[in-house]
């Protein structure tokens, strides 16, 4: 495996009884890459993520991280769900520290990373606040910050802005790009929003209808920050849309 490859997905197949959900999917993810996965509604994108983090086992195939079988006990995997999941009994600062403390990271590193994340996300004035005192979008920033603070081997995000209005989505998308650049994490971001995928990703995988496989990939080499009115942006968004509609 090349030294620049972080994750290898090899011939990944998942059946639930007689139902074939995922059919022989293979792809690589580079170290530090921001990868978006899109596809038709109900095509099994979340099943795909659950396999990647080993919440369920594949019927066939394997997932390798740094050349070894993915193992949550060994590899540092983080997951951001659609619903805000900050711990309500912990402050913003305590939430962001939580995963690092659980992993028994040295206190100096915990403080450094926590302060960095709080600064990057503009959460300083909320440091001692509890989630119930904050807006839903601010709570989601806490969850995203907590995940990036782990400097995970792989960060998986499952439509984390699904409940947000368009203005908040754009704001949070920019926050995620900021964190990704600062930490160098490898990110897989699941979304049904094609514009969001083109705005965020370096590369986009397009999934088929069930039984799901990887139909195509689109490299997105637009400069950042991206302009959704740029004709090149619009062309790529239309290309991905047509792939989902007609393939």
C-alpha positions in Angstrom: 0.0 0.0 0.0 1.3 3.4 -0.9 2.5 5.6 2.0 0.0 8.3 1.1 -3.0 5.9 1.4 -4.8 6.0 4.8 -7.8 3.7 4.1 -8.4 0.9 1.7 -11.9 -0.4 1.2 -11.6 -3.7 -0.7 -14.5 -5.6 -2.2 -16.9 -4.5 0.6 -20.2 -6.4 0.5 -23.1 -6.4 3.0 -26.2 -8.6 3.0 -29.0 -8.5 5.5 -30.5 -11.9 5.0 -31.3 -12.2 1.3 -31.1 -8.4 0.8 -27.9 -7.3 -0.9 -27.3 -3.7 0.3 -23.7 -3.1 -0.6 -22.1 -4.9 -3.6 -18.4 -5.2 -3.9 -17.3 -1.6 -3.3 -13.6 -0.7 -3.5 -11.8 2.6 -3.1 -8.8 4.2 -1.4 -8.7 7.3 0.8 -5.5 9.4 1.0 -4.0 10.6 4.2 -5.6 13.9 5.1 -8.2 13.7 2.3 -11.7 15.3 2.6 -13.9 12.8 0.8 -17.7 13.2 0.3 -20.0 10.3 -0.5 -23.3 11.0 -2.3 -26.0 8.8 -3.8 -29.7 8.3 -4.2 -31.9 8.4 -1.1 -32.0 5.0 0.6 -29.0 3.7 -1.3 -27.3 2.6 2.0 -24.9 5.5 2.7 -25.3 5.1 6.5 -24.8 1.3 6.2 -21.6 2.1 4.4 -20.4 4.3 7.4 -21.5 1.7 9.9 -19.3 -0.8 8.2 -16.4 1.6 8.1 -16.5 2.1 11.8 -17.2 -1.6 12.5 -20.6 -1.1 14.1 -21.6 -3.9 11.8 -19.5 -6.6 10.1 -19.2 -7.0 6.3 -20.5 -10.1 4.6 -17.4 -10.0 2.4 -14.4 -7.8 1.9 -12.4 -5.7 4.3 -11.4 -2.2 5.4 -7.7 -1.5 6.1 -6.4 1.5 8.0 -2.6 2.1 7.5 -2.5 -1.4 6.0 -4.1 -3.2 8.9 -7.7 -4.3 9.4 -9.8 -1.5 10.9 -10.2 -2.0 14.6 -12.0 0.6 16.9 -9.9 -0.7 19.8 -6.7 0.1 17.9 -7.5 2.9 15.5 -8.7 6.3 16.5 -12.2 6.5 14.8 -14.6 9.4 15.4 -18.2 9.7 14.3 -20.4 12.8 14.0 -24.1 12.0 13.7 -26.9 14.1 12.2 -28.4 14.8 15.6 -26.4 16.9 18.0 -24.9 14.6 20.6 -23.0 16.9 23.0 -23.1 15.5 26.6 -25.6 17.7 28.4 -24.0 17.4 31.8 -20.6 18.7 30.5 -19.6 22.2 29.6 -18.3 23.1 26.1 -14.7 22.8 27.4 -15.4 19.5 29.1 -17.2 18.1 26.0 -14.2 18.9 23.8 -11.8 17.4 26.4 -13.9 14.3 26.9 -12.5 11.9 24.2 -8.9 12.9 24.9 -9.4 12.3 28.7 -11.0 8.9 27.9 -7.9 8.0 25.8 -5.7 9.1 28.7 -3.9 11.7 26.6 -1.4 13.8 28.5 -2.9 16.8 30.2 -0.6 19.3 28.3 -1.8 17.9 25.0 -5.5 18.0 26.1 -5.2 21.6 27.1 -3.4 22.6 23.9 -5.9 20.8 21.6 -8.9 22.0 23.5 -7.8 25.6 23.4 -7.0 25.3 19.7 -10.4 23.9 18.9 -12.3 26.4 21.0 -10.3 29.2 19.4 -10.8 27.9 15.8 -14.6 27.5 16.4 -15.1 30.8 18.1 -16.4 29.1 21.3 -14.3 31.0 23.8 -17.3 32.9 25.3 -19.2 29.6 25.6 -16.3 27.7 27.3 -18.2 27.3 30.6 -21.7 27.0 29.1 -23.8 23.8 28.9 -25.4 22.6 25.7 -28.9 23.4 26.8 -27.9 27.0 27.0 -26.8 27.1 23.4 -28.3 27.0 19.9 -28.5 23.7 18.0 -25.8 24.9 15.6 -23.5 25.9 18.4 -24.1 22.5 20.0 -23.2 20.8 16.7 -20.0 22.9 16.6 -19.1 21.3 20.0 -19.6 17.8 18.7 -17.5 18.5 15.6 -14.8 20.1 17.7 -14.7 17.2 20.1 -14.2 14.8 17.1 -11.4 16.8 15.5 -9.7 17.3 18.9 -9.0 13.5 18.8 -6.9 13.9 15.6 -8.6 10.7 14.5 -7.2 8.2 12.0 -10.6 8.6 10.3 -13.4 11.0 11.0 -16.8 10.0 9.7 -19.6 12.5 9.4 -23.2 11.4 8.6 -25.2 14.3 7.3 -24.3 16.4 10.3 -26.1 19.5 9.0 -29.3 17.8 8.0 -31.4 19.7 10.5 -29.9 23.2 9.8 -31.2 26.0 7.6 -29.1 27.0 4.6 -27.3 29.9 6.3 -26.2 27.8 9.2 -25.1 25.0 6.9 -22.7 27.3 5.0 -21.4 28.6 8.3 -20.8 25.2 9.7 -19.3 23.9 6.4 -16.7 26.7 6.6 -16.0 25.7 10.3 -15.3 22.1 9.3 -12.9 23.1 6.5 -11.1 25.3 9.0 -10.7 22.4 11.4 -9.8 20.0 8.7 -7.0 22.2 7.5 -5.7 22.9 11.0 -5.6 19.2 12.1 -4.9 17.3 8.9 -7.5 14.7 9.7 -8.9 12.3 7.1 -12.6 12.9 6.7 -15.4 10.9 5.1 -18.5 13.1 4.9 -21.9 11.5 3.9 -24.5 13.9 2.4 -27.5 13.9 0.1 -26.9 17.5 -0.6 -24.8 17.7 -3.8 -24.0 21.4 -3.5 -22.6 20.7 0.0 -20.5 17.8 -1.3 -19.0 20.0 -4.1 -18.4 22.8 -1.6 -16.5 20.6 0.9 -14.8 17.8 -0.9 -11.5 17.2 -2.6 -13.1 14.1 -4.1 -16.6 12.9 -4.3 -17.7 9.3 -4.6 -21.1 8.7 -6.3 -23.0 5.6 -5.1 -25.5 3.7 -7.1 -29.0 2.5 -6.2 -29.2 -0.7 -4.2 -27.4 -3.0 -4.4 -25.0 -0.2 -3.8 -21.5 0.1 -5.3 -19.2 3.0 -6.2 -20.4 4.2 -9.7 -17.9 7.0 -10.2 -15.6 9.5 -8.6 -15.3 13.2 -9.2 -12.1 15.1 -8.3 -12.9 18.6 -7.2 -9.9 20.8 -7.6 -11.5 24.2 -7.1 -9.7 26.7 -5.0 -10.9 27.6 -1.5 -13.0 29.3 -0.3 -15.3 28.1 -3.0 -17.8 30.2 -4.8 -21.1 28.5 -5.5 -21.8 30.9 -8.3 -18.5 30.0 -10.1 -19.4 28.4 -13.5 -16.9 25.6 -12.7 -18.6 24.9 -9.4 -22.0 24.8 -11.2 -20.6 22.5 -13.9 -19.3 20.0 -11.3 -22.5 20.1 -9.3 -24.5 19.4 -12.5 -22.2 16.5 -13.4 -22.7 14.9 -10.0 -26.4 15.5 -10.2 -26.7 13.8 -13.6 -24.7 10.8 -12.3 -27.2 10.3 -9.5 -30.2 10.9 -11.7 -29.3 8.8 -14.8 -26.9 6.1 -13.7 
